[in-house]
Amino acid sequence: MPKGATNAITGWVSVTNGKDGDAVSIAIPELKKTVNTVLKNGKAEFSIKAKPELWSPTSPKTYEVVLKTATDEITD
């Protein structure tokens, strides 16, 4: 996605002790979005088509994100 685009969420996650090919799930429950990807060189890249409400000083919107692997789960 081009920088500044607001119709997708893109990024990557790093998994300590992960191996290439390990499955990673990234979910944003409030947006009803989940993407499944795999590790490559310790990172899993992702892109989720969504139109989130953007954070601003006057409207500091945040979303819960759930990351899962076969052996661990973290919510932030």
N, CA, C and O atoms as a Maestro MAE file, in Angstrom:
{
 s_m_m2io_version
 :::
 2.0.0
}

f_m_ct {
 s_m_title
 :::
 protein
 m_atom[304] {
  # First column is atom index #
  i_m_mmod_type
  r_m_x_coord
  r_m_y_coord
  r_m_z_coord
  i_m_residue_number
  s_m_chain_name
  s_m_pdb_residue_name
  s_m_pdb_atom_name
  i_m_atomic_number
  :::
  1 25 0.839 -1.172 0.000 1 A "MET " " N  " 7
  2 3 0.000 0.000 0.000 1 A "MET " " CA " 6
  3 2 0.887 1.239 0.000 1 A "MET " " C  " 6
  4 15 1.946 1.251 0.629 1 A "MET " " O  " 8
  5 25 0.462 2.263 -0.694 2 A "PRO " " N  " 7
  6 3 1.228 3.502 -0.679 2 A "PRO " " CA " 6
  7 2 1.204 4.149 0.705 2 A "PRO " " C  " 6
  8 15 0.232 4.018 1.449 2 A "PRO " " O  " 8
  9 25 2.271 4.837 1.028 3 A "LYS " " N  " 7
  10 3 2.336 5.545 2.312 3 A "LYS " " CA " 6
  11 2 1.175 6.522 2.409 3 A "LYS " " C  " 6
  12 15 0.909 7.267 1.466 3 A "LYS " " O  " 8
  13 25 0.480 6.523 3.549 4 A "GLY " " N  " 7
  14 3 -0.642 7.408 3.759 4 A "GLY " " CA " 6
  15 2 -1.990 6.822 3.350 4 A "GLY " " C  " 6
  16 15 -3.026 7.448 3.576 4 A "GLY " " O  " 8
  17 25 -1.993 5.619 2.746 5 A "ALA " " N  " 7
  18 3 -3.256 4.982 2.367 5 A "ALA " " CA " 6
  19 2 -4.033 4.622 3.630 5 A "ALA " " C  " 6
  20 15 -3.438 4.239 4.637 5 A "ALA " " O  " 8
  21 25 -5.364 4.745 3.581 6 A "THR " " N  " 7
  22 3 -6.180 4.473 4.761 6 A "THR " " CA " 6
  23 2 -7.159 3.322 4.545 6 A "THR " " C  " 6
  24 15 -8.117 3.179 5.306 6 A "THR " " O  " 8
  25 25 -6.933 2.497 3.518 7 A "ASN " " N  " 7
  26 3 -7.838 1.376 3.268 7 A "ASN " " CA " 6
  27 2 -7.216 0.027 3.596 7 A "ASN " " C  " 6
  28 15 -7.770 -1.015 3.246 7 A "ASN " " O  " 8
  29 25 -6.072 0.038 4.265 8 A "ALA " " N  " 7
  30 3 -5.431 -1.220 4.651 8 A "ALA " " CA " 6
  31 2 -4.478 -0.969 5.819 8 A "ALA " " C  " 6
  32 15 -3.970 0.133 6.023 8 A "ALA " " O  " 8
  33 25 -4.265 -2.036 6.565 9 A "ILE " " N  " 7
  34 3 -3.295 -2.013 7.662 9 A "ILE " " CA " 6
  35 2 -2.195 -2.980 7.252 9 A "ILE " " C  " 6
  36 15 -2.461 -4.166 7.054 9 A "ILE " " O  " 8
  37 25 -0.974 -2.500 7.121 10 A "THR " " N  " 7
  38 3 0.135 -3.347 6.721 10 A "THR " " CA " 6
  39 2 1.234 -3.267 7.767 10 A "THR " " C  " 6
  40 15 1.363 -2.273 8.482 10 A "THR " " O  " 8
  41 25 2.010 -4.314 7.843 11 A "GLY " " N  " 7
  42 3 3.115 -4.309 8.788 11 A "GLY " " CA " 6
  43 2 3.766 -5.665 8.882 11 A "GLY " " C  " 6
  44 15 3.623 -6.499 7.988 11 A "GLY " " O  " 8
  45 25 4.478 -5.884 9.964 12 A "TRP " " N  " 7
  46 3 5.127 -7.161 10.210 12 A "TRP " " CA " 6
  47 2 5.238 -7.374 11.707 12 A "TRP " " C  " 6
  48 15 5.201 -6.427 12.493 12 A "TRP " " O  " 8
  49 25 5.373 -8.631 12.085 13 A "VAL " " N  " 7
  50 3 5.628 -8.996 13.475 13 A "VAL " " CA " 6
  51 2 6.863 -9.886 13.508 13 A "VAL " " C  " 6
  52 15 7.129 -10.636 12.570 13 A "VAL " " O  " 8
  53 25 7.591 -9.792 14.573 14 A "SER " " N  " 7
  54 3 8.768 -10.619 14.785 14 A "SER " " CA " 6
  55 2 8.457 -11.619 15.894 14 A "SER " " C  " 6
  56 15 7.873 -11.260 16.917 14 A "SER " " O  " 8
  57 25 8.851 -12.876 15.686 15 A "VAL " " N  " 7
  58 3 8.578 -13.918 16.674 15 A "VAL " " CA " 6
  59 2 9.903 -14.506 17.144 15 A "VAL " " C  " 6
  60 15 10.630 -15.129 16.371 15 A "VAL " " O  " 8
  61 25 10.204 -14.298 18.425 16 A "THR " " N  " 7
  62 3 11.425 -14.842 18.998 16 A "THR " " CA " 6
  63 2 11.363 -16.366 18.975 16 A "THR " " C  " 6
  64 15 10.341 -16.947 19.341 16 A "THR " " O  " 8
  65 25 12.422 -17.005 18.557 17 A "ASN " " N  " 7
  66 3 12.550 -18.462 18.468 17 A "ASN " " CA " 6
  67 2 11.604 -19.079 17.431 17 A "ASN " " C  " 6
  68 15 11.423 -20.297 17.426 17 A "ASN " " O  " 8
  69 25 11.000 -18.276 16.559 18 A "GLY " " N  " 7
  70 3 10.154 -18.811 15.496 18 A "GLY " " CA " 6
  71 2 11.010 -19.354 14.364 18 A "GLY " " C  " 6
  72 15 12.152 -18.938 14.169 18 A "GLY " " O  " 8
  73 25 10.430 -20.298 13.618 19 A "LYS " " N  " 7
  74 3 11.134 -20.902 12.485 19 A "LYS " " CA " 6
  75 2 10.414 -20.541 11.198 19 A "LYS " " C  " 6
  76 15 9.200 -20.336 11.195 19 A "LYS " " O  " 8
  77 25 11.160 -20.464 10.106 20 A "ASP " " N  " 7
  78 3 10.546 -20.200 8.819 20 A "ASP " " CA " 6
  79 2 9.406 -21.180 8.580 20 A "ASP " " C  " 6
  80 15 9.556 -22.384 8.788 20 A "ASP " " O  " 8
  81 25 8.270 -20.658 8.143 21 A "GLY " " N  " 7
  82 3 7.102 -21.489 7.872 21 A "GLY " " CA " 6
  83 2 6.132 -21.605 9.031 21 A "GLY " " C  " 6
  84 15 5.012 -22.080 8.842 21 A "GLY " " O  " 8
  85 25 6.533 -21.179 10.247 22 A "ASP " " N  " 7
  86 3 5.607 -21.209 11.387 22 A "ASP " " CA " 6
  87 2 4.429 -20.281 11.104 22 A "ASP " " C  " 6
  88 15 4.609 -19.179 10.585 22 A "ASP " " O  " 8
  89 25 3.229 -20.732 11.447 23 A "ALA " " N  " 7
  90 3 2.016 -19.946 11.216 23 A "ALA " " CA " 6
  91 2 1.854 -18.856 12.267 23 A "ALA " " C  " 6
  92 15 2.151 -19.062 13.444 23 A "ALA " " O  " 8
  93 25 1.379 -17.691 11.825 24 A "VAL " " N  " 7
  94 3 1.096 -16.564 12.698 24 A "VAL " " CA " 6
  95 2 -0.273 -16.005 12.300 24 A "VAL " " C  " 6
  96 15 -0.556 -15.820 11.116 24 A "VAL " " O  " 8
  97 25 -1.111 -15.741 13.295 25 A "SER " " N  " 7
  98 3 -2.422 -15.152 13.064 25 A "SER " " CA " 6
  99 2 -2.452 -13.772 13.701 25 A "SER " " C  " 6
  100 15 -2.062 -13.602 14.857 25 A "SER " " O  " 8
  101 25 -2.920 -12.783 12.937 26 A "ILE " " N  " 7
  102 3 -3.052 -11.424 13.437 26 A "ILE " " CA " 6
  103 2 -4.530 -11.056 13.333 26 A "ILE " " C  " 6
  104 15 -5.105 -11.097 12.245 26 A "ILE " " O  " 8
  105 25 -5.150 -10.693 14.467 27 A "ALA " " N  " 7
  106 3 -6.584 -10.371 14.471 27 A "ALA " " CA " 6
  107 2 -6.829 -9.009 15.108 27 A "ALA " " C  " 6
  108 15 -6.156 -8.614 16.061 27 A "ALA " " O  " 8
  109 25 -7.810 -8.303 14.555 28 A "ILE " " N  " 7
  110 3 -8.298 -7.055 15.129 28 A "ILE " " CA " 6
  111 2 -9.795 -7.278 15.320 28 A "ILE " " C  " 6
  112 15 -10.585 -6.995 14.420 28 A "ILE " " O  " 8
  113 25 -10.189 -7.786 16.495 29 A "PRO " " N  " 7
  114 3 -11.586 -8.179 16.717 29 A "PRO " " CA " 6
  115 2 -12.611 -7.079 16.448 29 A "PRO " " C  " 6
  116 15 -13.650 -7.355 15.849 29 A "PRO " " O  " 8
  117 25 -12.355 -5.855 16.868 30 A "GLU " " N  " 7
  118 3 -13.333 -4.779 16.683 30 A "GLU " " CA " 6
  119 2 -13.635 -4.519 15.202 30 A "GLU " " C  " 6
  120 15 -14.746 -4.121 14.853 30 A "GLU " " O  " 8
  121 25 -12.642 -4.746 14.338 31 A "LEU " " N  " 7
  122 3 -12.843 -4.569 12.901 31 A "LEU " " CA " 6
  123 2 -13.299 -5.864 12.225 31 A "LEU " " C  " 6
  124 15 -13.558 -5.891 11.022 31 A "LEU " " O  " 8
  125 25 -13.393 -6.942 13.020 32 A "LYS " " N  " 7
  126 3 -13.764 -8.266 12.504 32 A "LYS " " CA " 6
  127 2 -12.822 -8.699 11.381 32 A "LYS " " C  " 6
  128 15 -13.259 -9.177 10.334 32 A "LYS " " O  " 8
  129 25 -11.522 -8.521 11.621 33 A "LYS " " N  " 7
  130 3 -10.500 -8.842 10.631 33 A "LYS " " CA " 6
  131 2 -9.471 -9.783 11.224 33 A "LYS " " C  " 6
  132 15 -9.005 -9.585 12.346 33 A "LYS " " O  " 8
  133 25 -9.117 -10.813 10.458 34 A "THR " " N  " 7
  134 3 -8.063 -11.747 10.837 34 A "THR " " CA " 6
  135 2 -7.279 -12.097 9.580 34 A "THR " " C  " 6
  136 15 -7.861 -12.285 8.512 34 A "THR " " O  " 8
  137 25 -5.987 -12.183 9.707 35 A "VAL " " N  " 7
  138 3 -5.141 -12.616 8.596 35 A "VAL " " CA " 6
  139 2 -4.176 -13.666 9.132 35 A "VAL " " C  " 6
  140 15 -3.673 -13.558 10.250 35 A "VAL " " O  " 8
  141 25 -3.928 -14.680 8.313 36 A "ASN " " N  " 7
  142 3 -2.980 -15.729 8.650 36 A "ASN " " CA " 6
  143 2 -1.789 -15.619 7.710 36 A "ASN " " C  " 6
  144 15 -1.947 -15.443 6.502 36 A "ASN " " O  " 8
  145 25 -0.606 -15.724 8.279 37 A "THR " " N  " 7
  146 3 0.610 -15.601 7.500 37 A "THR " " CA " 6
  147 2 1.653 -16.553 8.085 37 A "THR " " C  " 6
  148 15 1.367 -17.262 9.050 37 A "THR " " O  " 8
  149 25 2.852 -16.577 7.515 38 A "VAL " " N  " 7
  150 3 3.913 -17.453 8.013 38 A "VAL " " CA " 6
  151 2 5.201 -16.660 8.203 38 A "VAL " " C  " 6
  152 15 5.409 -15.616 7.586 38 A "VAL " " O  " 8
  153 25 6.047 -17.180 9.065 39 A "LEU " " N  " 7
  154 3 7.335 -16.545 9.324 39 A "LEU " " CA " 6
  155 2 8.314 -16.790 8.185 39 A "LEU " " C  " 6
  156 15 8.363 -17.870 7.595 39 A "LEU " " O  " 8
  157 25 9.080 -15.764 7.902 40 A "LYS " " N  " 7
  158 3 10.187 -15.864 6.954 40 A "LYS " " CA " 6
  159 2 11.291 -14.992 7.521 40 A "LYS " " C  " 6
  160 15 11.105 -13.789 7.705 40 A "LYS " " O  " 8
  161 25 12.436 -15.593 7.799 41 A "ASN " " N  " 7
  162 3 13.558 -14.871 8.408 41 A "ASN " " CA " 6
  163 2 13.165 -14.211 9.731 41 A "ASN " " C  " 6
  164 15 13.618 -13.109 10.041 41 A "ASN " " O  " 8
  165 25 12.315 -14.897 10.509 42 A "GLY " " N  " 7
  166 3 11.933 -14.429 11.833 42 A "GLY " " CA " 6
  167 2 10.801 -13.424 11.863 42 A "GLY " " C  " 6
  168 15 10.369 -13.014 12.940 42 A "GLY " " O  " 8
  169 25 10.304 -13.011 10.684 43 A "LYS " " N  " 7
  170 3 9.232 -12.022 10.627 43 A "LYS " " CA " 6
  171 2 8.063 -12.546 9.797 43 A "LYS " " C  " 6
  172 15 8.237 -13.358 8.889 43 A "LYS " " O  " 8
  173 25 6.877 -12.064 10.129 44 A "ALA " " N  " 7
  174 3 5.680 -12.390 9.356 44 A "ALA " " CA " 6
  175 2 5.081 -11.068 8.882 44 A "ALA " " C  " 6
  176 15 4.645 -10.252 9.693 44 A "ALA " " O  " 8
  177 25 5.063 -10.864 7.573 45 A "GLU " " N  " 7
  178 3 4.470 -9.653 7.011 45 A "GLU " " CA " 6
  179 2 2.979 -9.874 6.806 45 A "GLU " " C  " 6
  180 15 2.531 -10.998 6.581 45 A "GLU " " O  " 8
  181 25 2.205 -8.775 6.888 46 A "PHE " " N  " 7
  182 3 0.763 -8.907 6.699 46 A "PHE " " CA " 6
  183 2 0.175 -7.640 6.106 46 A "PHE " " C  " 6
  184 15 0.761 -6.560 6.184 46 A "PHE " " O  " 8
  185 25 -0.998 -7.801 5.511 47 A "SER " " N  " 7
  186 3 -1.797 -6.692 5.019 47 A "SER " " CA " 6
  187 2 -3.255 -7.066 5.245 47 A "SER " " C  " 6
  188 15 -3.708 -8.126 4.812 47 A "SER " " O  " 8
  189 25 -3.987 -6.188 5.927 48 A "ILE " " N  " 7
  190 3 -5.395 -6.423 6.231 48 A "ILE " " CA " 6
  191 2 -6.209 -5.298 5.591 48 A "ILE " " C  " 6
  192 15 -6.026 -4.127 5.922 48 A "ILE " " O  " 8
  193 25 -7.106 -5.660 4.677 49 A "LYS " " N  " 7
  194 3 -7.989 -4.646 4.092 49 A "LYS " " CA " 6
  195 2 -8.978 -4.203 5.155 49 A "LYS " " C  " 6
  196 15 -9.752 -5.007 5.674 49 A "LYS " " O  " 8
  197 25 -8.945 -2.916 5.474 50 A "ALA " " N  " 7
  198 3 -9.815 -2.362 6.521 50 A "ALA " " CA " 6
  199 2 -9.830 -0.850 6.407 50 A "ALA " " C  " 6
  200 15 -8.948 -0.257 5.787 50 A "ALA " " O  " 8
  201 25 -10.821 -0.239 6.999 51 A "LYS " " N  " 7
  202 3 -10.910 1.217 7.068 51 A "LYS " " CA " 6
  203 2 -11.017 1.615 8.538 51 A "LYS " " C  " 6
  204 15 -12.083 2.021 9.001 51 A "LYS " " O  " 8
  205 25 -9.909 1.496 9.270 52 A "PRO " " N  " 7
  206 3 -9.954 1.839 10.691 52 A "PRO " " CA " 6
  207 2 -10.129 3.339 10.899 52 A "PRO " " C  " 6
  208 15 -9.777 4.156 10.047 52 A "PRO " " O  " 8
  209 25 -10.684 3.671 12.061 53 A "GLU " " N  " 7
  210 3 -10.731 5.073 12.468 53 A "GLU " " CA " 6
  211 2 -9.312 5.446 12.862 53 A "GLU " " C  " 6
  212 15 -8.712 4.783 13.709 53 A "GLU " " O  " 8
  213 25 -8.774 6.483 12.270 54 A "LEU " " N  " 7
  214 3 -7.391 6.848 12.526 54 A "LEU " " CA " 6
  215 2 -7.250 7.615 13.835 54 A "LEU " " C  " 6
  216 15 -8.139 8.371 14.230 54 A "LEU " " O  " 8
  217 25 -6.125 7.407 14.496 55 A "TRP " " N  " 7
  218 3 -5.827 8.085 15.757 55 A "TRP " " CA " 6
  219 2 -5.495 9.541 15.468 55 A "TRP " " C  " 6
  220 15 -4.833 9.856 14.479 55 A "TRP " " O  " 8
  221 25 -5.959 10.416 16.335 56 A "SER " " N  " 7
  222 3 -5.574 11.827 16.293 56 A "SER " " CA " 6
  223 2 -5.592 12.349 17.727 56 A "SER " " C  " 6
  224 15 -6.205 11.724 18.593 56 A "SER " " O  " 8
  225 25 -4.938 13.474 18.000 57 A "PRO " " N  " 7
  226 3 -4.932 14.017 19.364 57 A "PRO " " CA " 6
  227 2 -6.338 14.318 19.893 57 A "PRO " " C  " 6
  228 15 -6.582 14.216 21.096 57 A "PRO " " O  " 8
  229 25 -7.255 14.685 19.008 58 A "THR " " N  " 7
  230 3 -8.611 15.001 19.452 58 A "THR " " CA " 6
  231 2 -9.509 13.771 19.506 58 A "THR " " C  " 6
  232 15 -10.576 13.804 20.121 58 A "THR " " O  " 8
  233 25 -9.081 12.684 18.863 59 A "SER " " N  " 7
  234 3 -9.851 11.438 18.864 59 A "SER " " CA " 6
  235 2 -8.868 10.268 18.926 59 A "SER " " C  " 6
  236 15 -8.612 9.622 17.910 59 A "SER " " O  " 8
  237 25 -8.315 9.990 20.113 60 A "PRO " " N  " 7
  238 3 -7.256 8.989 20.243 60 A "PRO " " CA " 6
  239 2 -7.779 7.541 20.188 60 A "PRO " " C  " 6
  240 15 -7.788 6.843 21.202 60 A "PRO " " O  " 8
  241 25 -8.205 7.105 19.016 61 A "LYS " " N  " 7
  242 3 -8.761 5.762 18.821 61 A "LYS " " CA " 6
  243 2 -7.650 4.718 18.777 61 A "LYS " " C  " 6
  244 15 -6.658 4.882 18.067 61 A "LYS " " O  " 8
  245 25 -7.829 3.639 19.549 62 A "THR " " N  " 7
  246 3 -6.913 2.501 19.496 62 A "THR " " CA " 6
  247 2 -7.731 1.222 19.311 62 A "THR " " C  " 6
  248 15 -8.929 1.199 19.591 62 A "THR " " O  " 8
  249 25 -7.083 0.171 18.845 63 A "TYR " " N  " 7
  250 3 -7.729 -1.123 18.619 63 A "TYR " " CA " 6
  251 2 -6.937 -2.214 19.326 63 A "TYR " " C  " 6
  252 15 -5.711 -2.155 19.408 63 A "TYR " " O  " 8
  253 25 -7.653 -3.208 19.833 64 A "GLU " " N  " 7
  254 3 -7.008 -4.391 20.396 64 A "GLU " " CA " 6
  255 2 -6.525 -5.266 19.237 64 A "GLU " " C  " 6
  256 15 -7.246 -5.473 18.261 64 A "GLU " " O  " 8
  257 25 -5.301 -5.774 19.355 65 A "VAL " " N  " 7
  258 3 -4.725 -6.666 18.355 65 A "VAL " " CA " 6
  259 2 -4.332 -7.953 19.058 65 A "VAL " " C  " 6
  260 15 -3.731 -7.925 20.132 65 A "VAL " " O  " 8
  261 25 -4.677 -9.101 18.439 66 A "VAL " " N  " 7
  262 3 -4.354 -10.416 18.999 66 A "VAL " " CA " 6
  263 2 -3.412 -11.128 18.045 66 A "VAL " " C  " 6
  264 15 -3.743 -11.351 16.880 66 A "VAL " " O  " 8
  265 25 -2.226 -11.487 18.549 67 A "LEU " " N  " 7
  266 3 -1.251 -12.244 17.764 67 A "LEU " " CA " 6
  267 2 -1.185 -13.649 18.318 67 A "LEU " " C  " 6
  268 15 -1.076 -13.841 19.530 67 A "LEU " " O  " 8
  269 25 -1.253 -14.657 17.416 68 A "LYS " " N  " 7
  270 3 -1.200 -16.053 17.859 68 A "LYS " " CA " 6
  271 2 -0.211 -16.846 17.025 68 A "LYS " " C  " 6
  272 15 -0.083 -16.654 15.816 68 A "LYS " " O  " 8
  273 25 0.492 -17.752 17.717 69 A "THR " " N  " 7
  274 3 1.289 -18.773 17.066 69 A "THR " " CA " 6
  275 2 0.794 -20.113 17.604 69 A "THR " " C  " 6
  276 15 -0.134 -20.157 18.411 69 A "THR " " O  " 8
  277 25 1.397 -21.176 17.168 70 A "ALA " " N  " 7
  278 3 0.978 -22.497 17.639 70 A "ALA " " CA " 6
  279 2 1.183 -22.665 19.143 70 A "ALA " " C  " 6
  280 15 0.508 -23.473 19.779 70 A "ALA " " O  " 8
  281 25 2.119 -21.898 19.709 71 A "THR " " N  " 7
  282 3 2.452 -22.092 21.123 71 A "THR " " CA " 6
  283 2 2.246 -20.877 22.018 71 A "THR " " C  " 6
  284 15 2.484 -20.953 23.223 71 A "THR " " O  " 8
  285 25 1.807 -19.755 21.446 72 A "ASP " " N  " 7
  286 3 1.704 -18.546 22.260 72 A "ASP " " CA " 6
  287 2 0.620 -17.616 21.722 72 A "ASP " " C  " 6
  288 15 0.220 -17.718 20.563 72 A "ASP " " O  " 8
  289 25 0.155 -16.717 22.569 73 A "GLU " " N  " 7
  290 3 -0.823 -15.707 22.189 73 A "GLU " " CA " 6
  291 2 -0.575 -14.453 23.003 73 A "GLU " " C  " 6
  292 15 -0.296 -14.522 24.200 73 A "GLU " " O  " 8
  293 25 -0.677 -13.306 22.345 74 A "ILE " " N  " 7
  294 3 -0.510 -12.037 23.049 74 A "ILE " " CA " 6
  295 2 -1.580 -11.071 22.538 74 A "ILE " " C  " 6
  296 15 -1.891 -11.028 21.348 74 A "ILE " " O  " 8
  297 25 -2.129 -10.305 23.469 75 A "THR " " N  " 7
  298 3 -3.124 -9.297 23.146 75 A "THR " " CA " 6
  299 2 -2.574 -7.946 23.572 75 A "THR " " C  " 6
  300 15 -2.065 -7.786 24.681 75 A "THR " " O  " 8
  301 25 -2.683 -6.989 22.684 76 A "ASP " " N  " 7
  302 3 -2.176 -5.637 22.992 76 A "ASP " " CA " 6
  303 2 -3.175 -4.622 22.494 76 A "ASP " " C  " 6
  304 15 -2.960 -3.419 22.643 76 A "ASP " " O  " 8
  :::
 }
 m_bond[303] {
  # First column is bond index #
  i_m_from
  i_m_to
  i_m_order
  :::
  1 1 2 1
  2 2 3 1
  3 3 4 2
  4 3 5 1
  5 5 6 1
  6 6 7 1
  7 7 8 2
  8 7 9 1
  9 9 10 1
  10 10 11 1
  11 11 12 2
  12 11 13 1
  13 13 14 1
  14 14 15 1
  15 15 16 2
  16 15 17 1
  17 17 18 1
  18 18 19 1
  19 19 20 2
  20 19 21 1
  21 21 22 1
  22 22 23 1
  23 23 24 2
  24 23 25 1
  25 25 26 1
  26 26 27 1
  27 27 28 2
  28 27 29 1
  29 29 30 1
  30 30 31 1
  31 31 32 2
  32 31 33 1
  33 33 34 1
  34 34 35 1
  35 35 36 2
  36 35 37 1
  37 37 38 1
  38 38 39 1
  39 39 40 2
  40 39 41 1
  41 41 42 1
  42 42 43 1
  43 43 44 2
  44 43 45 1
  45 45 46 1
  46 46 47 1
  47 47 48 2
  48 47 49 1
  49 49 50 1
  50 50 51 1
  51 51 52 2
  52 51 53 1
  53 53 54 1
  54 54 55 1
  55 55 56 2
  56 55 57 1
  57 57 58 1
  58 58 59 1
  59 59 60 2
  60 59 61 1
  61 61 62 1
  62 62 63 1
  63 63 64 2
  64 63 65 1
  65 65 66 1
  66 66 67 1
  67 67 68 2
  68 67 69 1
  69 69 70 1
  70 70 71 1
  71 71 72 2
  72 71 73 1
  73 73 74 1
  74 74 75 1
  75 75 76 2
  76 75 77 1
  77 77 78 1
  78 78 79 1
  79 79 80 2
  80 79 81 1
  81 81 82 1
  82 82 83 1
  83 83 84 2
  84 83 85 1
  85 85 86 1
  86 86 87 1
  87 87 88 2
  88 87 89 1
  89 89 90 1
  90 90 91 1
  91 91 92 2
  92 91 93 1
  93 93 94 1
  94 94 95 1
  95 95 96 2
  96 95 97 1
  97 97 98 1
  98 98 99 1
  99 99 100 2
  100 99 101 1
  101 101 102 1
  102 102 103 1
  103 103 104 2
  104 103 105 1
  105 105 106 1
  106 106 107 1
  107 107 108 2
  108 107 109 1
  109 109 110 1
  110 110 111 1
  111 111 112 2
  112 111 113 1
  113 113 114 1
  114 114 115 1
  115 115 116 2
  116 115 117 1
  117 117 118 1
  118 118 119 1
  119 119 120 2
  120 119 121 1
  121 121 122 1
  122 122 123 1
  123 123 124 2
  124 123 125 1
  125 125 126 1
  126 126 127 1
  127 127 128 2
  128 127 129 1
  129 129 130 1
  130 130 131 1
  131 131 132 2
  132 131 133 1
  133 133 134 1
  134 134 135 1
  135 135 136 2
  136 135 137 1
  137 137 138 1
  138 138 139 1
  139 139 140 2
  140 139 141 1
  141 141 142 1
  142 142 143 1
  143 143 144 2
  144 143 145 1
  145 145 146 1
  146 146 147 1
  147 147 148 2
  148 147 149 1
  149 149 150 1
  150 150 151 1
  151 151 152 2
  152 151 153 1
  153 153 154 1
  154 154 155 1
  155 155 156 2
  156 155 157 1
  157 157 158 1
  158 158 159 1
  159 159 160 2
  160 159 161 1
  161 161 162 1
  162 162 163 1
  163 163 164 2
  164 163 165 1
  165 165 166 1
  166 166 167 1
  167 167 168 2
  168 167 169 1
  169 169 170 1
  170 170 171 1
  171 171 172 2
  172 171 173 1
  173 173 174 1
  174 174 175 1
  175 175 176 2
  176 175 177 1
  177 177 178 1
  178 178 179 1
  179 179 180 2
  180 179 181 1
  181 181 182 1
  182 182 183 1
  183 183 184 2
  184 183 185 1
  185 185 186 1
  186 186 187 1
  187 187 188 2
  188 187 189 1
  189 189 190 1
  190 190 191 1
  191 191 192 2
  192 191 193 1
  193 193 194 1
  194 194 195 1
  195 195 196 2
  196 195 197 1
  197 197 198 1
  198 198 199 1
  199 199 200 2
  200 199 201 1
  201 201 202 1
  202 202 203 1
  203 203 204 2
  204 203 205 1
  205 205 206 1
  206 206 207 1
  207 207 208 2
  208 207 209 1
  209 209 210 1
  210 210 211 1
  211 211 212 2
  212 211 213 1
  213 213 214 1
  214 214 215 1
  215 215 216 2
  216 215 217 1
  217 217 218 1
  218 218 219 1
  219 219 220 2
  220 219 221 1
  221 221 222 1
  222 222 223 1
  223 223 224 2
  224 223 225 1
  225 225 226 1
  226 226 227 1
  227 227 228 2
  228 227 229 1
  229 229 230 1
  230 230 231 1
  231 231 232 2
  232 231 233 1
  233 233 234 1
  234 234 235 1
  235 235 236 2
  236 235 237 1
  237 237 238 1
  238 238 239 1
  239 239 240 2
  240 239 241 1
  241 241 242 1
  242 242 243 1
  243 243 244 2
  244 243 245 1
  245 245 246 1
  246 246 247 1
  247 247 248 2
  248 247 249 1
  249 249 250 1
  250 250 251 1
  251 251 252 2
  252 251 253 1
  253 253 254 1
  254 254 255 1
  255 255 256 2
  256 255 257 1
  257 257 258 1
  258 258 259 1
  259 259 260 2
  260 259 261 1
  261 261 262 1
  262 262 263 1
  263 263 264 2
  264 263 265 1
  265 265 266 1
  266 266 267 1
  267 267 268 2
  268 267 269 1
  269 269 270 1
  270 270 271 1
  271 271 272 2
  272 271 273 1
  273 273 274 1
  274 274 275 1
  275 275 276 2
  276 275 277 1
  277 277 278 1
  278 278 279 1
  279 279 280 2
  280 279 281 1
  281 281 282 1
  282 282 283 1
  283 283 284 2
  284 283 285 1
  285 285 286 1
  286 286 287 1
  287 287 288 2
  288 287 289 1
  289 289 290 1
  290 290 291 1
  291 291 292 2
  292 291 293 1
  293 293 294 1
  294 294 295 1
  295 295 296 2
  296 295 297 1
  297 297 298 1
  298 298 299 1
  299 299 300 2
  300 299 301 1
  301 301 302 1
  302 302 303 1
  303 303 304 2
  :::
 }
}
